[in-house]
Amino acid sequence: AGDSTVTANAGWATGFAALLADDVELINLARGGRSSRTFREEGLWQKVLGTKADYVLIQFAHNDEPGTNRSTDRETEFPRFMRQYVDEARAAGIKPILITPLVRRQFKAHGKISRHAEIVREIAKEKSLPLIELHDRSLAVCNALGKHACIALLSTEKPTGGYDGTHLTPAGSMLMGAVVATELKRVAPELARHVRDVPTAASTRPASAPATRSSS
């Protein structure tokens, strides 16, 4: 469950799916342009609940930022919707796992979504949930690569010129999908046998929706 950064064509889902074992079914209902509010309003969350999956991975924040008709209030609406996702998933017998949002590759202050990431961390702690730390992990990867390599490897080119610092190239999907897979094995060790080994470079930690159904 999530926005475009969770989809197969613009996010990390393709790289993540490549690392799942054959006994796992990945049901990706993430949609581009959706916030934690509009994903609910458009009935997409009900579709997630209807899958009766074993687990649901939930990542929102980018489209919750102010400035559009899909945004939410960061301090009130965003945390309320995120808590509702958790509570409703649990009520449906689905185990929720929260993911902090993929960092924007803008090579300036990353505060634009850092507060959203902190809210996700707080909710995970409050509700004793597994948390995939994608924000800090992806930030560390970008800083390690440096601006030019990061843009060349991860960021798609805009039709109007310049680079898109939000969405991922196929290579970026493989790299960030591996980060998510590594984190999943760490925070939900019962799922480790359902996730293939990840290349060492992708599994190094710095100094958190598609829904998934396993056969176990």
C-alpha positions in Angstrom: 0.0 0.0 0.0 1.6 3.3 -1.1 2.4 5.9 -3.7 4.4 5.8 -6.9 7.7 5.2 -5.1 6.2 1.7 -4.1 5.0 0.8 -7.6 6.6 -1.5 -10.1 7.1 1.1 -12.8 8.5 4.0 -10.8 9.4 2.7 -7.4 11.2 -0.1 -5.5 8.7 -2.9 -6.0 10.3 -4.6 -8.9 13.7 -4.9 -7.1 11.9 -6.1 -4.0 9.8 -8.7 -5.9 13.0 -10.1 -7.5 14.2 -11.1 -4.1 11.1 -12.9 -2.9 11.1 -16.7 -2.8 8.9 -18.7 -5.1 6.5 -19.4 -2.2 5.5 -15.8 -1.9 2.7 -14.0 -3.8 3.2 -10.2 -4.0 0.1 -8.2 -4.4 1.1 -4.6 -5.2 -1.8 -2.2 -4.9 0.3 1.0 -4.6 -0.8 3.8 -7.0 1.0 6.9 -8.2 -0.1 10.2 -6.9 -1.9 8.9 -3.8 -1.5 10.2 -0.3 -2.5 8.5 2.9 -5.9 10.2 2.5 -6.7 9.7 -1.2 -5.6 6.0 -1.1 -8.4 5.5 1.4 -10.9 7.8 -0.4 -10.5 6.0 -3.7 -11.2 2.6 -2.2 -7.7 1.3 -2.7 -7.2 0.4 1.0 -10.4 -1.7 0.9 -8.9 -3.7 -1.9 -5.8 -4.2 0.2 -7.9 -5.5 3.1 -9.8 -7.7 0.7 -6.7 -9.6 -0.3 -6.6 -11.3 3.1 -2.8 -11.2 2.9 -0.6 -12.4 5.7 1.3 -9.1 5.8 0.9 -5.6 4.4 3.8 -3.1 3.8 2.6 0.5 4.1 4.5 3.5 2.9 3.1 7.0 2.4 4.4 10.6 2.8 5.4 12.1 -0.6 1.9 13.1 -1.7 0.9 14.0 1.8 3.2 17.1 1.6 1.4 20.5 1.3 0.7 22.2 -1.9 -1.8 19.9 -3.7 -5.5 18.8 -3.3 -4.2 15.4 -2.2 -2.1 16.6 0.7 -2.9 16.0 4.4 -2.1 18.0 7.5 1.2 16.6 8.7 0.6 16.8 12.4 -3.1 15.6 12.6 -4.4 13.9 9.4 -1.3 12.0 8.3 -0.8 10.3 11.7 -4.5 9.6 12.0 -4.7 7.9 8.6 -1.5 5.9 9.3 -2.9 4.6 12.6 -6.1 3.7 10.9 -4.2 1.6 8.4 -2.5 -0.2 11.2 -5.7 -0.8 13.2 -7.8 -1.9 10.3 -5.1 -4.2 9.0 -4.9 -5.9 12.3 -8.7 -6.2 12.6 -8.7 -7.9 9.2 -6.0 -10.4 10.4 -3.2 -8.9 8.3 0.1 -8.0 10.0 1.1 -4.4 9.1 4.7 -3.3 8.6 5.4 0.4 8.3 8.0 1.8 6.0 9.6 5.3 6.3 9.4 7.1 2.9 12.1 6.8 0.2 14.3 9.9 0.4 14.0 12.5 -2.3 17.3 12.9 -4.2 17.6 16.6 -4.2 21.0 17.1 -2.6 19.9 19.8 -0.3 18.2 19.8 3.1 16.1 16.7 3.3 13.7 18.1 5.8 10.9 18.1 3.3 9.8 14.6 4.3 11.9 13.9 7.4 9.1 14.9 9.7 6.8 12.4 8.0 9.5 9.8 8.5 9.7 10.6 12.2 5.9 10.3 12.5 6.0 6.9 11.0 8.7 5.9 13.4 6.7 7.1 16.4 3.6 5.2 15.3 5.6 2.0 14.8 7.0 2.4 18.3 3.6 3.3 19.8 1.9 0.2 18.3 4.9 -2.2 18.6 5.2 -2.6 14.8 8.0 -3.8 12.6 9.5 -0.7 10.9 11.5 -0.8 7.6 13.9 2.2 7.8 13.9 3.1 4.1 14.3 6.9 4.6 17.6 6.8 6.4 18.9 3.8 4.5 18.2 5.4 1.1 19.7 8.7 2.3 22.8 6.9 3.3 23.0 5.2 -0.1 22.7 8.5 -2.0 25.3 10.2 0.2 27.7 7.3 -0.3 27.2 7.4 -4.1 27.5 11.2 -4.3 25.4 13.5 -6.4 26.4 12.6 -9.9 26.5 8.9 -9.5 23.2 8.9 -7.5 21.4 10.9 -10.2 22.8 8.7 -13.0 21.9 5.5 -11.3 18.7 6.2 -9.6 16.9 9.2 -11.1 14.8 9.3 -14.3 15.2 12.2 -16.7 12.3 14.6 -17.0 10.8 15.3 -20.4 11.3 19.0 -19.8 14.9 18.6 -18.8 16.7 17.9 -15.6 16.2 14.9 -13.4 13.4 13.5 -11.3 14.6 13.1 -7.8 11.5 11.2 -6.6 11.0 8.2 -8.8 13.5 5.4 -9.6 15.1 3.9 -12.7 15.1 0.1 -13.1 18.6 0.1 -11.5 17.3 2.3 -8.7 14.5 -0.1 -8.1 16.9 -3.0 -7.8 19.0 -1.2 -5.3 16.2 0.2 -3.2 14.2 -3.0 -3.5 17.2 -4.8 -2.0 17.3 -2.3 0.9 13.6 -3.0 1.6 14.2 -6.7 1.4 17.2 -6.6 3.8 15.2 -4.5 6.2 12.2 -6.9 6.0 14.5 -9.8 7.0 15.8 -7.8 9.9 12.4 -6.5 11.4 10.4 -9.7 10.6 12.8 -12.5 11.0 10.0 -15.1 10.6 10.0 -14.0 6.9 13.7 -14.3 6.4 13.4 -17.8 4.7 10.9 -16.3 2.2 13.4 -13.6 1.0 16.5 -14.4 -1.1 20.0 -13.3 -0.1 20.7 -9.7 -0.9 24.0 -8.4 -2.3 26.4 -7.3 0.5 26.5 -3.7 -0.7 22.8 -3.3 -0.5 22.6 -4.9 3.0 24.9 -2.5 4.7 23.1 -0.4 7.3 24.0 3.3 7.9 25.5 4.7 11.2 10.3 1.0 6.6 2.2 -1.2 0.5 2.4 -3.9 -1.3 0.7 -6.7 0.5 2.3 -10.1 0.6 1.0 -13.5 1.1 3.3 -16.4 1.9 2.4 -20.1 1.7 3.6 -20.7 5.2 
